[in-house]
């Protein structure tokens, strides 16, 4: 029996598949093959970005897949150097062209880049792109509470999502709570901690894995899903893609979820949004 992919309804009424596939650091040369494998496994939500330099490979895989456009959910992002009014329009056009699409399902400001101080200006451009229908939903990425507060003070459209580094050691509770209170859904990047700490060997993870007959990675992905996060693990290997996708036939207990949530220790493993220009 095929288990349907859960979706989350965004604040603009659009549905997003809760489990997606990310292509961060996927070699542009390999991207078409990697995304094609992911689509074959069953993923329908693909997350890319201009700075990944692999939008063209994503687009080629989508075009060759034979999957109807309305069955796919595609996200890309505005890079920091492209922030501004006209520059954001131009960057979006280039991304759309590389992807070979008439529209994207979600367009994000990749980082607030506070030193540039152009994210509010850029948001107004994203609002116009959304109004045109070429981006069905718009959102932000790596925004902390101060960035969200400033953006919302001038926004006509509330971001549909905030895509942030989120894994058991770094759950960003303040940013997560602030976002959700305002109807902004949380997307988790680096959901497995990017292999930068012993997450998959912790007893809070290995215990449930043994109890449910699953891998440690599957347990962490399941924790994200049950926590309400939109999540997209990545892998270049088809067998790992399939493993990461095979998380809908079991559920963690409340105690197991609480134990994983209790691992929070403000353990950021990637860049601080206040410092990225």
C-alpha positions, -999 to +999 in steps of 0.1 A: +000+000+000+014+034-010+013+058+020+004+094+009+029+122+014+018+145+042+013+181+032+012+213+052-011+242+042+008+275+041-006+308+052-015+316+016-036+285+013-012+265-008-001+230+001+036+220+004+048+184+007+063+181+042+092+159+030+114+173+002+148+168-014+176+193-011+204+198-036+228+220-015+264+211-025+252+187-052+278+191-081+261+208-111+274+180-133+257+154-111+225+173-104+204+160-132+211+124-123+207+130-085+173+148-089+161+122-114+169+095-088+150+114-062+120+118-084+121+080-092+122+073-054+090+094-050+101+129-040+080+157-055+094+187-035+128+199-047+147+227-030+175+245-048+190+280-049+208+304-073+241+301-053+241+263-056+247+267-093+226+237-101+192+251-111+198+240-147+203+204-137+172+205-115+152+219-144+165+192-169+156+164-145+121+179-140+116+183-177+127+148-185+107+131-156+074+132-174+058+142-141+030+167-144+040+202-133+012+205-108+025+174-090+058+191-083+068+217-058+100+236-067+118+262-045+147+284-053+162+314-036+175+349-041+212+352-033+227+380-012+245+398-040+212+400-059+192+417-032+176+450-042+147+460-063+156+456-100+184+432-092+160+408-074+137+409-104+166+401-127+179+373-105+144+357-104+142+358-142+175+341-145+166+314-120+133+308-138+151+305-171+177+281-158+149+259-143+130+261-175+098+268-157+070+293-160+067+296-123+082+284-090+061+272-061+082+290-036+108+318-038+129+327-008+153+354+003+183+332+010+198+352+039+190+385+056+225+397+049+220+425+075+253+443+065+238+450+031+205+460+047+184+453+015+162+425+026+131+447+032+135+463-002+140+428-017+108+416+000+088+442-017+101+428-051+091+393-040+056+405-032+053+418-068+067+385-082+041+367-062+014+390-074+024+382-110+019+345-103+055+336-113+062+326-077+031+310-061+044+315-026+072+336-011+093+333+021+126+338+038+155+317+049+179+321+078+159+350+093+162+354+131+136+372+152+150+408+147+150+403+109+115+390+109+103+419+131+117+444+108+104+427+077+069+423+090+067+460+100+069+468+063+054+437+046+021+435+029+025+397+026+036+376+056+063+350+046+049+316+040+080+299+054+112+306+072+139+280+062+164+277+090+192+255+103+173+231+125+183+197+140+182+183+176+212+202+189+200+235+173+162+239+173+161+277+174+131+278+198+128+316+198+128+319+160+106+289+156+080+301+181+080+337+167+075+324+132+048+299+140+029+325+161+027+346+129+016+318+106+051+313+091+059+276+087+094+263+095+115+245+070+145+227+084+178+226+065+207+205+078+181+183+095+207+156+104+233+181+117+253+178+085+274+150+101+291+176+123+283+159+156+275+124+168+237+128+164+231+094+148+249+077+176+231+092+206+210+069+227+180+092+223+182+083+186+195+048+185+170+036+211+139+045+190+157+032+159+161-002+175+126-002+189+110+006+155+134-013+132+145+019+115+178+037+110+190+066+132+185+090+102+149+078+097+142+084+134+155+120+132+136+127+100+104+113+117+111+136+147+111+166+123+078+155+107+061+150+140+074+183+152+057+200+123+088+209+103+090+208+066+122+189+060+145+180+031+175+158+037+200+154+008+221+126-005+238+117-038+231+080-033+198+065-044+197+040-017+200+067+010+174+088-008+150+058-005+159+053+031+152+089+040+118+087+022+108+055+040+095+073+072+057+071+069+051+036+082+060+043+119+055+069+145+076+080+175+060+080+209+055+112+228+083+102+251+107+095+221+098+129+206+104+146+239+138+129+244+150+141+210+136+176+216+155+176+249+188+175+231+186+212+223+218+230+232+221+260+208+245+239+188+247+257+156+270+239+131+268+263+102+270+301+096+253+327+119+228+347+099+240+379+116+274+374+100+266+362+065+269+390+039 
